[in-house]
């Protein structure tokens, strides 16, 4: 703990120099008086929403203890990581407060006057196993994520630091925050009697420890690489010759992907990617320009017997028709329906006849040259990489992970003004190293009671629950649905031609959700034996039953 604290202290205490009175007024951020030996910033866990009032009452009544003295510090160690405690999330209805103390650097270490504290805060840092730290950085109000580098010995707020030094003028409103993310701390003056019965005041710093946050990926962010730093082979998504799965030397007949209107399984795979993932029929997407240009040069063909100049007898010659791009632009809805039928197992992927976009089926052929197949493989691979980057662009990545290196500590600091009128920063010792639980960690979950409705509630349940507003275009469709099991489209329709508000009976929806959940769990239990792990039935005393109802 000492090595981590010494590596992460962002600013050393200011040297008092020759002036002894000045040293007496210098503050020092230390562990609170109730902390255990070797502890720094203390953590305090609460399970109810009134955690602030509970903490303040505990502080005034003297019920606070050090972090290691609290039972949860040893019991909340989930999963394969048992060296450090794991902090639950607010999602688990669990909240954590931190506490430190500010004293004067003088004989007896009296309490520092809270009125002299200009501001206080804490930072949370990610600590690797070797002790190196990362800071959660923000630039112009936008989170950048965890960043490596040397920990500077100054105020984490860039604008505040420069303004306090007179290098930036004061502005109102203040510019967006830049620097290491800071969570505010508050002061609390408490009084305690020592072992001799003498009352002594203590200036505590306390605040809420947030365990949330995310950073959005940038569009030019590099693609994540698997172990070994090998670039991903997107060609494995499709079979040869339109992908690299099962790649071999080119042979005659490899390029024949449609025969008499029947597409090969490899061509069906590529068509599904082109339409359902890339929406290649959308001419307005600039990422599809290369694919559309290539598909606009590849044509279907069929054979006809024709007289050829210079030949005495009729010859079987290819007659070229529309391009693949033209066909996709007009046949996209029919192809999506075909993909759905293939997913249901009605036609076989390698024996499905392609629609022609006019209500019929194709009867011709499609032959790709070796170069055309190679170009298609390259363009599809590049488009897949681009699709991944576009998906990740703006995707919020959580601040707290659950990997091997996801260990965290928290450090407090205060701002104060010295005798010369200069604003300075004093940092305190770090907390114990902790981890953060996953939202779906089963050991971190806490029981929640959902009261199911009684059967008589269904008789009185009126559709006064959550209301969903349907625009006219959607209401035209919803109002045509017949209220019977076969879902026929012979309902009344939207005769008034207006928007509609739809709501459901909450008791009915709750029971339906429960029954549907049990159906799904029982189906999975047939194959995986999940029921003992996900379902627990315990008897409860029902007062209505005791009254004979």
N, C-alpha and C positions, 0 to 999 in steps of 0.2 A: 504494500500500500504506500510505503514511503517513497519507493522508486517512481511509482506512477505519479504521485503528487509532486515530486520534485521536477519531473519531466514536463508537467503540464501547468505549473504556475506561470501565469502570463506576465506578471510583473513583480519584481522583488520589492520588499518594503523599502521605502525611501530612507536613506541614511540621514540621521539627524544632524551630522556634522558637529560643529563646535557648540551649538546652542543647546544647553541642557533643558531649558524650559520648553523649547520647541519639541524635543523628544517626548515630553510628557503628554503633549497634545496629539501625538501621532496615533491613529487608530490601528488596530490589528484585528483582522477577521480570523476567528478561531472556531474550533468545535464548541457547541453549546456546553454549558456547565454540567448538564446531565449526561453527556455522551460518555461512552466507554473509552478505555485507554487505546490510543492510537487511531481513534476515529476522527473524521472530518465533518463535512456536511451530513446531517442525519436525515433519514427518510422515515416517514410516518404514514402508515396505511389506514384508510378508512373505507367502509363498505356502504355508507349511506350518503345521500346527496347533501346533507348538512355538514359536510366534512370541515368547512371553514369554521363554523361555530363550535363544532366539536373540538377542533384543534386549539382554538383560542381558549376555550374552557379548560382543556387539559393543561395548557401552558400556564394559565393563571393558578390552577389548583395544584400544580406540581406533579402531574401524572405522566409527563413525558419521560421517555427513557431513550437510551442510545439505540442505534439501528440493530446492532448485533444482539441486544437484550430482548428484542421483540420476537415472539414465536414465529411469525411469518418469515423472518430472515432465514431460518433454517428449514422451514417446511415448504416454502414456495420455490422449489428447484425442480423444474419440469423437464421431461424428455431426457435426452442424452447428455445435457449440460447440467452438472450438479455442483460444479465448483463455485458458481455464483448464483445468487437469488434471481428469480425471474419476476419481473413486475407485470401485473395484469394491466389490461387496457380499460379505459372508461366504458368500452363495449361490454366488459364483464362486470360493470357497476362497481368498479374499484378505483379509488382515487388516492394520490400520494402527495403529501406536502413535505417540504424540506425545511431545515432549520439550522442556523448558524448563530454565532454571537460576535459582537463587536466590543473590543476592550481597548483601553488606552495602554500604550507602551510606557508604563511607569510602574513604580513599586506598588505591589498589591494588585495591579491590573484592574483598576476600577472600570465601571461601565462607561462606554463612550457616549457622549451626549447625542441622542438620536436627532436633535435639531441641527446638528452639524453635518449630518449625512445628506449630501445633495441628491443622491440616487443610489439604488442598489439593484442588483440583478444576478442571474445565474446563467451559465452556459452548459450545454450538454455536449460531450465530445465522445467520439468513437475511438476506442482504444484497442489496438491489435495485441496479439499475445506477446510481442517483443517490447511493448510499452509505447510504441509510436502512436501519435494521436492524429485524428482528423477533425476538422471543424465544419459545422453546418453553416455554409456561407450564403449570404443574400446580397444581390446587386440590384440597386434601384427598385427595391421592393419585391423582386422576383427571386425565389430560392434557386440556388445553383447546385445544392446537394453537398455531399461530403467532399472536402478538399484537403489534400496533403500539404505539407510544407512546414516551415518553421513557425512556431507559435510566437507571435510578436509580443513585446512587453509594453503594451499600451491598452487604452480603452478599446473594447471591441466595436464600438459604434464609430465608424469613420468620420461622418459629418460632425458628430458631437465632439470628437477628439480635436478635429481641426478648428472648429469654432471656439472651443475652450482655449486653444493655444493662440487665438487671434489670427489664424491664417484664413478663415472664412468668415464673412459677415453673417450676422444673425438674419434668418429669413422666416417669414410667416406667409403661408404655411411652410413648415419644414419640408425639405426635399425627401423623396422616398428613401427608406432605410437602406444602407449599405454596410456590410460588415458581417461579423459573426452574430448569429441569431441570439438575442438576449430575452430572457423571461424576467419580468419585474419581480423584485422582492420588497417586502414591507417590514417596517420596524415595529417592535413591541417591547415595551419596558415592563419587566416583571420584577418582583421582589421575593427573595428567598432568605431563609435563615440558615447560616452555616452550622457546623458542629458545635460552635461555642454559643449558639443562640443569637448571634448578631445578624440583623437584617442587612441584606446586601442586594443592590439593584443589578439587573442584567439587561443589556440591550440585545434583544434577539432579532435576527433576520428570518423571515418566514415567507413562503410563497408556494404556489401550486406548481407541480412538476408535470408539464404536458407531455404525453407520450403519443403524439400524432404529428402529422406533417408529411409533405411529399414534395418532390422536385420533378418538374416536367422535362421530358427529353426534348432535345433540339432536333430539327429536321436533318442536320448534317452530322448527327451523332453516329459513330462507327457501329457497325453491326456486332452484336455479341458473338464471341467465338467460343466453340466448345473447348473441352480440355485438350491441351496440346497445341493451342493457338492455330488450329487448322481452320481454314476458311470453310464455311458450310457449302456443301454441294447441293444446290437447289435442283439440279437435274435429276436427282434421285426421286423426286416427286412423280416423275413420269417414266413410262417404259420406253425402251428403245424402239424406233429410231427418233422419237420425239423427246426423249429424255435420256439420262445416263444410266438408268436402272436396267441391268442386263445388257450393258453395252458390249458390242462385238465389232469385228470388221464388217464393213459395208458389203452387202451381198445383193445380187439382183432380186428384186421383189420386196426389199425392205421398205422402199418408199411408197408402195401401194397401200394406202391407208383406207381407201373406200373402194369396194368392189360391188358393182351393180347396186349401188345405193346402201350397202351394208358397211358400217364403219368398223374398223378394228378396235380392240379394247384400248390400245394406246391412244388412238385418235379421240375416243370418247373421253379419256382422262384429260387430254389437252383441251378439248372443247369445254368441259366442265370448268377448268381453270380460267379459260379465256372469258367465259360468260359470267360465271357466278362470282369469281374473285376479282377479275380485272375489269369486267364490264367493257369488253373491247368494242361492243356495239355503240359505246358512247364516244362519238367523234370529238367531243369537247374536252376530253381528258388528255393533256399533253403527254402523259406517261405512256399512252397507248399509240403514239404516233409511229414508232418503229414497227410495232406489230401490225398495225393497220396498213402500213406501206407494203410490208412483206405479203400479207394475206391478200392485198389488192393485186398482186402479180401472179398468184397461184390460181389456176383455173381448173374446174371440173371438165371432164371430156367423156365422150362415148365414141364407139367405132361405127362407121358406116361404110358400105361398099360403094365406091365411087370410081369413075374413070379418072385416071391421073394422066396428065400430059406426058407423052413419051412412053406410055405403057399401052400394050395391045389389049390387055384384059383388065376388067375392074379390080381395084385393089381395096383392101380393108385399111381405111385411114382414120386417124383420130379427128374428131370434130369437137372443138373447144366451146364451152358454154360460159356461164357466169363465173365470176371470181369467188373465192371463199369469203372475202369481205362482204361482197354484195349479198351473198347467201346468208351470212350471219346477221347482217343488219335487218333483214326481213324475217328471219326464222328464229330469232332469239326466244320469243315466248314459247314457241312449239318445242324448241330444244330443252328449255327448262322443264317443261312438262315431261319430255322424254327422260330427262335425268331423274325425275321423281319416280317414274315407272320403273326405271332400272334399279333405283334404291329399294323399291318394294319387291324386286325380284321377278317382275312380270316378263320383260325381255332380258336376254343375256347381253352383257356389255359388248361382247364380240359378235353378236348376231342381231344387233338393233339396226333397223332400217331408218335412215335419216329423213326428216321431213323436208319438203322442198320449199316451204314457206308460203305455199298457195293452197294448202289443204290436202295435198297429196304427199307422195314419198319420192325420194330421189331414186333414179335407176341407172345413174352413170358412175364414173370412176374418178378417183383423185390419186394422182401419182406425183410424189415429191422426188426431186433429184437429191443427190447426196449433199450438194451445197445448200439447197433449200432447207433440207432437214437440219443441217448444222446451224444455219442461220436462225431457224425457229427455236432450236434448243438454246442457243445463246440469248436470244431476245426474251424467251420465257424465263430463263434463269435470272437475267438482269431485272426483268419486270417483277419477279418474286422478291428479289432483294430490295427493289424500290418500294414494293408494297409493304414490306416489313418496316422500312424506315418511315414511310408515311403513317403506318399504324402507330409506331412508337412516338411520332412527333406529337408533342402535347400530352403524351400518356403520363399520368402522375405515378412516379415510382415512390413507394413508401419510404419514409425516413428511417424507420427502425426495422431491420431485418432479423432473421433468426439463424444466420449462418455461423460458422466457426469463429469468424472474426468480428461478429456483431456483439461486442462488449462495450459498455458505456459507463461514463462517470459524469458527475455534475459538480461544477465549481461555482462558488459565490464570489461576488466582488462588490465593493462600494466605491462611490465617488465622494471625495471630501476636499475641502479647501484648506491649504496650509496657511501659516502666518503671513506669508508673502502675497496671499491672494491668488495663488496658482491652484488650479484644480488638479487633483491627483487621484490615482486609482490604487486601491489595496485589494489584493486577491486573498481568498481563503483556501483552506485545505479541501481536497476533493472528497467526494462521498465514496462509499464502498462501490466496487465494480458491480454492475448489474446487467441483466439481460432483459429483453422485452418479449412478452409472450405473443404468439401468433393469435389472430382473431379467432381461429378455429381450434386452438389447442384444447383438447378435451379436459386436461387437468386444470386449465385456467378457468373453465366455465363455472358459473355459479347458478344454482337452481332458480328458475323463474316459474311463477305460477300463472297459468292461463286457465281461467274458469270456463269450462264448457257450458253451453246453454242447456237447460232442461228441455224435455220434449214439449212441455206446455208453452215454452218460449217461442217455439216454431209457430204455434197457432196464433200467437199475438205479434209475431215478428213482422213488422212492416218495412218496406224498402226505404228506410230513412238513414241509410249508412252513407258511405263515401259516394259522392256524386261524380260522375264522369260526363263531361260536356263533349258531345259529338258534333262536329261541323256538319253542314248539310250534306256534303258528298258522302260522308261516312254514315250519317243517319239514313240516307236513302237506301243503303245496303242493309243496315241492321234492322230497320223496320220491315224489310221484306222477309226476314227469317221467321218461319212459322214456329210457334212455341210448342213443338212436339219433338219426340226423340229423333226422328229421321232428318230433322233440320231442312225441310223442304223450303224452297224460296217462294212460298205462296202466302206470305204474311200480308198485313194491311198496307205496308208501304208508307212512305212519307207523303201523305196527301197534302199536308199543309205547306210542304216545301220549306221548312224552317230547321234550325238546329234543335237538338233534343238533349235532355239531361237524363242519364240512366243511373239508377242506384239499385243496391241490392240489400236484402235483409241480412244484417250481420250475424244473427244466430245461425241462419242457414249456411252462410258462407263458412262460418267457423266449423260447423259439423262436416260440411263437404270437404274442407281442407284436412280435417282429422281423418276422415275415412279414406281420402285419396292418399294421404301419407302412409296410412297403415297398409294399403294395397301395395304401394311401391316397396315398403320395407319388407313385406312378406314375400314379394317376388324376388327381391335380392337375397332374402334369407334362404330361398330354395337353392341358390348357387353358392353363396358365400357364408352362410350361417351367421348373419349379422344380428339376428333378433336379440340374443342375450346381451349384445354390446350396445344396442341403440334403444332398447325398449325396456322400461322398468315399471312394473305395476305394483303399487303398494296400497293396502286398504286404508281408507280414511273414514272417520265417523261422520255421517251425514245427518244433520239435525232434522231434515224433512223425513228421513226414513224413521227416525225415532218417534216422530209425530204421526206415523202411519200414512204419510203422503207418498 
